[in-house]
Amino acid sequence: MTDFYKYHLFFCTHQRDDGTPHCQAHDAQNLREYAKQRVKQHKLKRVRVNNSGCLNRCALGPMLVIYPEGVWYQYTNEHDIDEIIDSHLIQGKIVERLKR
């Protein structure tokens, strides 16, 4: 049996009100929505884009992790998201410059 999803992306969209670092301070929710839209535009099947709670890498944020490989990425803008989708999801190549 094959896995239901080929790729499962978890975007930390956690927000803190105490002034400590958090991914949502870097517009993580909007960039997750952008990723979701781009996956649909590319008509990528068996790819799921989800919110997650804190991934415990707050100081690096914003962060996402892609399973099943367990590859962690730090991204900052739509260009980074496009590169992750084009390289990792479509071509199967890890984006080394964003890997953490």
N, C-alpha and C positions, 0 to 999 in steps of 0.2 A: 504494500500500500504506500502511495506517495503522500507527502505532507499536504495539507489543505492549502497552505500558502507557500509560495516559493520564497518570498521575502516578507518579513514583518518588521516595520519601522516603528520604533517607539520614540516619540519626541517628548522630552521633559518639558512640561508647561507649568511647572510648579511656581507658585508665587509666595513670597514671604513678606510680611509686613514689619519685620523687626530690623530692617536695614542690612541684613546679611545677603550675600550674593544669591541670586536665583535666576533661572533661565528665562522666566517671563519678563524680566527686566530688559531682555534683549529681543523682545517681540516674538518670542518662541511660538505663541499660539497662531499668529498671522503667518509665520513662515511654515508652520505645520499645515495650515490650510492651503498655502501656496503649493506645497509638496503634494498634497492630496489632489489638487486640481491638475497639476502636471502629470501625475500618474494616470489620471483619467484621460487627459489629452493624448497621452502616448498609448492609451488603450492597453496598458500593462495588465495582464491577467495574473491572478494569484499573488497580488501585492496588496498588503494591508498597511494603512498609515494610521497610527493611533496616538492619542495623548498618553502620557504616563505621569505618575506622580514623581516625586523627587528621585533622581537616579544617583544621588550622593556624589555628584561631581560638580557641585555648585560653583566652585572657584574657576572652573574651566568654561562654564556655560557660554552659549547655549549648546546643549548636547542632544544627540540622538544615537540610538543603537539599532543596528540591523541584525536580525536573526534570520536564518539559523547560524550564520557565521560568528555572531557576537562581535561585530566590528563597530567601534565607537567613533563617532565623528563630532567634531566641533565645527559649527557653521556660523556665519555672520550675516548672510544676505541671500537673495534669490539666486545669484550667480552660483554660490556654493551649493545650494539645493539642486539647481540644474545639473551641475557637475556630478553630484552624487547619483542622481537619477540616470543621467546619460552613461556614466562610467560603471557604477556598481550594479544598478538594476538592469540596464540594457546590455552592456558589454561584459558584465561579470568581472570587472577590474576594480580593485580597491583604490580609492583616491588617497594616496599616501600623504599628500600635503594637509589633508583635513583629519586624518586618522589620529586618535588620541589613545 
